[in-house]
Amino acid sequence: MSAHAPWHIFEQTLHDPWTLAAEWKQQTGGPVIGHLLPDVPEELIHAAGALPIALTGAGVRAARAHALIPGYTCSHAMGVLERALTGQLEILDGMVIPYVCDTTRNLHHIWRRAFPKMWCEFLRLPKRLEHPGARDYLKEEFSRMREALCRHTHRAATDEALEESFCLYNKSRAKLREAYERHRKDPSTWSIRRLHALVASAQCAPRDLHLQWMERLPWNTEADEASHCRVPLYVRGKIWDPPELPELLDGLGFVVVGDEMVTGYRSVGEDVHLGGDPLEALVERHMRLIPYAGYHLSPREVVDGFLRRVEQSGAAGVLILDPKFCEAAGFDSPDLRQGLRRRGVPLLALETSDRGGAVGALRVRLEAFAEMLSQTVP
């Protein structure tokens, strides 16, 4: 078996989750439910007997979607709508869209009109996480979503079923956190591109099967000497858009020592506590997640938490990926940049989008950033 063989299944699944979903549906008879990122509890969908698939729009060139949604929509939402309009999501038996910004709220209404025969739910996540009633509200919303899923799948997501889902997903997240540790120690083998494919594919594959795939990876390999010369980088963003970015960072000698991507460490950093009220456990996990740009927290809390995570990571510099047309990210970025500058932390902020974006221009800026940081790394 070649060194590339165990990694192929993750990249294949990331680029084509539909074939695997069709096989799973044929074998189990269960429904396939798509969900927009971030923060839809996959365990709720899994416990209701369905296969959750996280949908992203990176790398999708929009054509038909422009007729239904404004052109100033982020590529994440635009690309997912384009996938649906061009028939790529026909495998789905349902869709869950979370409320994290005005775009996702509008996308829900557009989706229901464009695909009236598809079951679609809107997960109304609380915007003000510091509000005294946020936890109770979120528990009620998770309860409503649980009941809606059960009516759709005709299977009861009992407390016992949820506990089993929690155990499975916790085990998966623990293994993925271990993969992050391997990346830091041996980025030549556990490259950024491979790490991204590993983590993101977990969000669109049956988790038990994904765990089996991970067991075949080279967990005990010795780090290459070149690994110690890499530049430690902290990344804040949503999804890797354009999709070529991880490979670009690999080629320029970076190692990601921390990230806040919703298809990255943010999705695996926190587990669900076992043994108590399952919905309260889901609420607690949601509240412990790295704050997402669409939620309203005090600017000081957002900045202080971010700076603390950057410092703990040991990064030599920070890369901020601001998705084009994402107002939520735009609100936070100025405060984050000021905070980094006050601490003297090197920063590169990129407005990214696969739509019309020039990968070559990104490469030039990343090359200059890598050269600057390499002079500060021992």
N, C-alpha and C positions, 0 to 999 in steps of 0.2 A: 504494500500500500504506500503510495507517495505521501510526502509531507502535506500536500495540498488536499488530499482526499477527504479527511474528516471535516474540513472546513466547507467543502463544496455544498453540502446539504443546507447550511444556514444561508448562504448567499442565494442559492436556488429558491429557497422558501421565501426569502425576503422579496425577490423579484417576481415570483409566481406562487403566491399562497393559495390560488384558486384551485389548482390541480389537487393539492393536498386536502383542501377543504371538501372538494367533491368526493374524494376517496373516503374521508372521515364520515361524510353524510351517508354514503352508500353502506358503509360498514355498521354504523350505529343507528341510522334512521333519525338522528337528531337534527335540529335546525342550526343554521349558521347565522350568527348575528354580528354585523359590523358595528363599529363604534368609532366616533371621532375622538382624537386625543385633545386634551388630557383628562385624566381623573375619573373615567368611568370604571367602577369596580368590576374587574373581570371575573372575580369570584362569584358575584351575583349571577352573572350570565352562565358561568360554568355550573353552579349549583342547580340552576334551572334546567340543566340537561342540554345546553347549547354550546356551540364552539364560538368563543369571542375572537374577532379579528379586528385589530387596530388598523385604521385606514389613514394613509397620508397622501398628500398630493405632490410631493417632491418629484421632480423629473417629468411631470405630465404637462404637455403642451396643450393649452386650452384653445378650443375652437367653438364647440357648441355651447359651452358653459357661459360664454359672454352674452348670450341671448337671455339668460335668466338671472344673472348676478352681475353687479357693477364691476367694471374693469379694474377698479382700485381695491379689489378683494385680494387678500393674501393668497399665495400659491398653494398653501396647505388646504384651504377650503375650496378654492377654485379647482384644484387638481382632483380632489375627491368627487366633486360634482361632475367634472368632465368624465371621470372613470364611469360613473353611474349612467350618464347620458349616452356613452358610447358602448354600453352593454358589458363592461368589464366586471360589474358587480351583480350579474344575474344569479350567481350562486347564493346571494344573501337572502335569508328569510325574514330579516328585520334589521333595523338600524336604531342606534342610540346616539343622540347628539347632545353633548353637555353644554350648558350655558356658562361660557367663560368670557365672552365678549359679544359685542353687537353683531359681529359677523356670524358667529355660531347660532345666535338667536334667529337671525334672518334666514340662515341656511336651513334651519328646521322648517320654517314656513314654506320655503321654496321646495324643499324635499317632499313635503306632504302633497303639494300641488303637482309636482312633476311626476311623482311615483305614488299615486293614490292607492294602489293595490299592495304596496309594501308597508308592513307594520313598522311604525316609527315612533319612538318615544323621545321626549325632551327631558334631560336630567337637569333640574333647576338647582345647580350648585349655589351655595351662599356666596355673595360677593364680599361681604364684610366679615372676615373671619374672626375679628376681635369683638364682634357684637355679642352681647350676653346670650342671645337666643340662637346663635349660629349652630351650636351643636345639636340642640333639640330639633331645630328646623331640618338639619341635614339628616338626622336619624329618621324623621318622618318622610323625607324625600327618598331615602334609601328603602324604606318600608314600602312606599308607593311603587317604586321601581321594581322591587322584588315581586309584589303582587301582579304588576303588569306583565312581567316576564313569565310568571307562572301561568297566567291566563293564556299567554301566547304559545308557550311550549307544552302546555298540558302536563306539566310535571311540577310537583311541590318542592320548592327550595326550602326544605326543612332546616332547622337549626343544625341537625346532624349533618345534612348535606353541605351546608355552609362551612361547618368545621372541617369536613374532609377537603373541601376546596381550599380553605385557608392553609391546611397542612401541605397540600400539593404546591400551591403558589409560593408559600414561604420557603419550601425546599428548593424550588426553582430560583427564587431571588437570592438565596444564600449561595447557590452555585454560581450565579452570575456575578455576585459580589466577589467571589473567589477569582472569577475571570478578570475582574478589574485589577486585583492584586497581581495576577500573572502578567497582565499588560504592563504594569509599572516595573516589574522585575525583568521581564523579557519582551520588550516591545518589538524586537525583530521578528519573533515568532507570533506573538500575540499582538499583532499590529492594530492600529486604530480602525482600519477598514474591517478587519476580521472581528474585532470587539463589537463594533457597531452592528455588523450582520448578526452576530451571536445574540446580542441583547434585543435588537429590533425584531428578529425572527421569532423570538419567544412570544411576542405580542400577536402573532398571527399563525401560530401552530398549536396543536394540542400539547399542553404543557407536559403531560406524562411522556409523550413521544419525544419532545424536545429535550427532556432530561436524559433520556436514553442516548440521544445523539451526543449530548455533552460529555457523557462518560467516555466517548472514544477520543476525546481531545488529548493533546500531549501535556498533561498537567504537571509532569515531573521533569520536563526538559531543563537543561542548564541554560542560563542566560548567555547570549552572545556578548563578547567583549564590547562590541559596538553599542550595545544597549546602554552602557554607562555614559556614553557621550551624548545622549539625547537631551533635548531641551524640554524641561517640565512646563506644561501649559495647563491652565484652567480655562474651561470653555463654558460660556453662558449662551443659551439659545433655546430654540424649540425643537426643530428637527434639522437634520443635515440637508440643507438646501442651498446650493445645488448638491446632488448626491455625490459628486466627485470630491467634495471637501475632505473626507477622511483619508482618501488616498493621497491627496495633495499634502496633507499634514505629515503622513508617513514619509513621503519622499523628501520632505524638508527637514526631517530629523527631530520631530516633536514626539513627546510622550504625554498623553493626557493623564494628569495626576488628579483631576477632579472635573466634573461637568454637571450641568443642570439641565441637560436635554431631556425632553419627555420621552424620547426613544433611547435614552441613555441611563445614567446612574439614578436620576430622579425616580425612574420607574421601579428600581430595585433596592433603593437604599433603606426602605422601611418595610417591616413585616407587619402582619396582623397578629395581635395578641390572642392567644387561645384560651378557652375555658370559661369565658364570660358570655354576656349578651353579644351575639355575633354582629348585630347592626351597630351597637356602640363601639365594638372593636374596629369596624370599618370607619366609623366617624373619627376615632382616635388616630388611626393611620392617616387619614386625609389631613388632619390637623398637624401631623408631624412632618408632612412632606415639605420639601424645599418650596417656599412660596412661589407660585406661578404669577406671571406678569398680569394676568387677568383678574387677580384678587386684590381687594383694597386693604392694605395695611399701612400703618404710619410710615412715612418715608424714612425716618430714622431707623425703625426696626428692619425695613427692607435692606437698607445700606449696611447697617451694622452686622446683620446676619450674613450678608454676602461677603463683606470684608473678612469676617471671622472664618468662613469656609475657605476663602482663597488663602489666607495665612496658614491655616491648618494643613492645606494640601501641599505646601512647599513649592508652589509654582513660581517660576521665574517671571512669568507674564500672564496676562489675561486676554483671551479672544472673546469678544462679544459679537454674536451673530444676531443682528436685528432684521427680522423678516420684513421685506418691503410691504408696505401697506398694513403693518400690524401696529395699530395705535396703542394697544396695551403695552407692548414692549417699548414703544417710543416714550411712554410716560415715565418708565423707570430708568431708562438708560442715562439721561443726563445726571441724575443723582448718583448713580453707580460710577459713572466716569469721574465725577468730581471726587468721590470718596477714594477711588484708586489713585488719582493724582495727588491727593493730600497725603496718602501713604507712600507715594513714590513708587507705585507698582506699574511697570510698563503695560501699556494697553494698546490693543488694536481693535477698533470697532468697524465692522463691515455690515453694510446694508445688503442683504443677500436675497436672491430670488432666482429660480431656474428660468423664469420667463424673461427672456432677452438678456439674461446675465452673461457676462463674458468671463469664463473660467480663467482665461489667460490673464485678465486684469487682476483677479483675485490672487492668482499665483504670484504676480509681481509684488503685490503688497505683503503677502505672507513670506516671501523670500526675504524682503527687507526686514521684516519683523524678526524672522529667525536669525538673521545675521546679527541684528542688534542684541538679541537675547543671548546668543551663543557667547558673546564677549563677557557676560556676567555669570555664566555657569562655570563652576570650578572644574 
